Amino acid sequence: KRVKSNLRGSPGLDTNALQPDIVAGNAQCMPLDDETVDLIITSPPYASNAIDYMRAHKFSLIWFGNSINHLGQLRDKYIGGESATNLKRVEMPAKVTHVLEALNAKDPRKKRAFERYYLEMERVLSEMYRVLRPGKAALLVVGTSVIRGIDIEIANCLAELGKQLGF
């Protein structure tokens, strides 16, 4: 409803020609067929210094009728979630490996958190690649972080992961 309302309020657009298809799902396993998407624009969770989404929105979600137990189960599925331990290991590009090794030398716990983040984002990027039509684009809005004096280079690392997948 919101998209259609916004489109109606945009002068010069032929809103009858635009038919958005909005689908909710997990970005690591999207409920879409292969090669069916023309454009992806997203701002994925940052690897650090981001808000705890569940903590920030818990009361609103309960107000909308979600139970605390259900929210706890959802939290486990969030990218960067503490209990995301069932991740398939993939070979990381040299840039990612270099950043992780530098971080490991200063803080092994933070290294594990970023490794988990990059593994989860590899699954997200893989899904994006799967659902995009050939020649179409994905735009990710990300920021970097400096942890223990090390620039984590999130944009560069995600770009390298994307290249490894075929982007």
PLY file of the C-alpha trace (Angstrom):
ply
format ascii 1.0
element vertex 167
property float x
property float y
property float z
element edge 166
property int vertex1
property int vertex2
end_header
0.00 0.00 0.00
2.80 2.39 0.92
4.64 1.87 -2.39
1.48 2.42 -4.43
0.62 5.53 -2.40
4.10 6.94 -2.93
3.97 6.19 -6.64
0.63 8.01 -6.99
2.22 11.04 -5.37
5.15 11.08 -7.82
4.42 13.51 -10.66
5.31 12.31 -14.14
5.24 8.60 -13.38
2.83 6.35 -15.20
1.78 4.36 -12.13
-0.24 1.94 -14.25
2.98 0.85 -16.00
4.69 0.08 -12.69
3.68 -3.10 -10.94
5.88 -3.66 -7.89
6.03 -7.18 -6.56
6.95 -6.97 -2.89
7.96 -10.23 -1.23
9.05 -10.68 2.38
11.62 -13.30 3.27
15.07 -14.11 4.59
17.81 -12.56 2.43
19.92 -15.71 2.89
17.23 -17.90 1.29
14.80 -15.80 -0.72
11.42 -17.19 -1.80
12.08 -16.22 -5.44
12.80 -18.11 -8.62
16.20 -17.88 -10.31
16.84 -14.86 -12.54
13.57 -13.05 -11.78
14.77 -9.74 -10.31
15.90 -6.62 -12.19
17.29 -4.55 -9.34
18.21 -5.02 -5.69
18.80 -2.01 -3.45
19.51 -2.77 0.18
21.31 -1.59 3.26
22.33 -4.83 4.97
23.18 -4.92 8.66
26.61 -3.51 9.39
29.15 -5.82 10.91
29.61 -3.68 13.99
28.49 -0.46 15.58
24.98 -1.22 14.36
21.90 -1.24 16.49
20.61 -4.43 18.01
17.53 -4.66 15.78
15.61 -6.92 18.12
16.30 -4.77 21.16
15.36 -1.61 19.25
12.08 -2.99 17.89
11.06 -5.63 20.45
8.21 -3.68 22.02
6.73 -2.67 18.67
6.88 -6.28 17.51
5.14 -7.46 20.68
2.51 -4.75 20.18
1.94 -6.17 16.67
1.16 -9.53 18.27
4.47 -11.40 18.23
5.31 -13.50 21.27
8.61 -13.14 23.11
9.42 -16.78 22.31
8.84 -16.16 18.60
11.04 -13.06 18.70
13.81 -15.06 20.37
13.66 -17.59 17.54
13.81 -14.78 14.98
16.80 -13.19 16.69
18.78 -16.38 16.15
18.29 -15.99 12.39
19.42 -12.35 12.15
22.63 -11.68 10.28
25.36 -11.34 12.88
23.25 -13.12 15.50
25.26 -14.61 18.31
23.94 -18.13 17.81
24.46 -18.35 14.05
26.82 -21.31 14.32
25.59 -23.64 11.58
27.32 -21.78 8.76
28.99 -23.64 5.94
32.59 -22.51 5.65
33.58 -21.03 2.30
36.96 -19.93 1.06
37.22 -16.21 1.62
38.86 -13.86 -0.88
42.37 -12.62 -0.04
41.11 -9.18 1.09
38.69 -10.72 3.60
41.30 -13.19 4.85
43.83 -10.38 5.32
41.39 -8.27 7.35
40.35 -11.26 9.47
43.97 -12.24 10.16
44.86 -8.68 11.20
41.85 -8.57 13.49
42.66 -11.99 14.94
46.07 -10.74 16.03
44.39 -8.02 18.12
41.11 -9.61 19.21
40.25 -13.25 18.31
36.65 -12.83 19.58
36.02 -9.90 17.22
37.62 -11.88 14.40
35.11 -14.68 14.93
32.22 -12.19 14.89
33.39 -10.66 11.60
34.07 -14.06 10.09
30.48 -15.03 10.90
29.26 -11.76 9.38
31.18 -12.35 6.14
29.98 -15.96 5.93
26.38 -14.82 6.32
26.82 -12.00 3.84
28.34 -14.48 1.38
25.03 -16.38 1.55
23.10 -13.13 1.02
25.25 -12.16 -1.98
24.90 -15.67 -3.39
21.11 -15.35 -3.19
21.22 -11.94 -4.83
23.28 -13.37 -7.66
20.87 -16.29 -8.03
17.72 -14.18 -8.29
19.10 -11.37 -10.46
18.53 -11.54 -14.19
21.75 -11.54 -16.25
23.09 -8.03 -16.71
21.00 -6.56 -13.86
22.35 -4.92 -10.71
22.51 -5.06 -6.93
23.34 -1.96 -4.90
24.42 -2.36 -1.29
24.70 0.64 1.00
27.32 -0.14 3.64
29.71 1.67 5.90
33.01 0.53 7.28
34.19 0.11 10.84
37.49 0.53 12.60
37.91 -2.17 15.23
40.97 -2.26 17.49
42.64 0.21 15.10
41.98 -1.96 12.02
39.84 -0.73 9.13
37.52 -3.67 8.46
36.96 -2.46 4.87
33.42 -3.81 4.70
32.65 -2.37 1.24
35.87 -3.77 -0.26
35.42 -7.15 1.43
31.81 -7.46 0.27
32.88 -6.42 -3.25
35.52 -9.17 -3.25
32.96 -11.72 -2.01
30.64 -10.60 -4.80
33.36 -10.97 -7.44
34.10 -14.47 -6.16
30.42 -15.34 -6.68
30.31 -13.97 -10.24
29.27 -10.32 -9.85
0 1
1 2
2 3
3 4
4 5
5 6
6 7
7 8
8 9
9 10
10 11
11 12
12 13
13 14
14 15
15 16
16 17
17 18
18 19
19 20
20 21
21 22
22 23
23 24
24 25
25 26
26 27
27 28
28 29
29 30
30 31
31 32
32 33
33 34
34 35
35 36
36 37
37 38
38 39
39 40
40 41
41 42
42 43
43 44
44 45
45 46
46 47
47 48
48 49
49 50
50 51
51 52
52 53
53 54
54 55
55 56
56 57
57 58
58 59
59 60
60 61
61 62
62 63
63 64
64 65
65 66
66 67
67 68
68 69
69 70
70 71
71 72
72 73
73 74
74 75
75 76
76 77
77 78
78 79
79 80
80 81
81 82
82 83
83 84
84 85
85 86
86 87
87 88
88 89
89 90
90 91
91 92
92 93
93 94
94 95
95 96
96 97
97 98
98 99
99 100
100 101
101 102
102 103
103 104
104 105
105 106
106 107
107 108
108 109
109 110
110 111
111 112
112 113
113 114
114 115
115 116
116 117
117 118
118 119
119 120
120 121
121 122
122 123
123 124
124 125
125 126
126 127
127 128
128 129
129 130
130 131
131 132
132 133
133 134
134 135
135 136
136 137
137 138
138 139
139 140
140 141
141 142
142 143
143 144
144 145
145 146
146 147
147 148
148 149
149 150
150 151
151 152
152 153
153 154
154 155
155 156
156 157
157 158
158 159
159 160
160 161
161 162
162 163
163 164
164 165
165 166
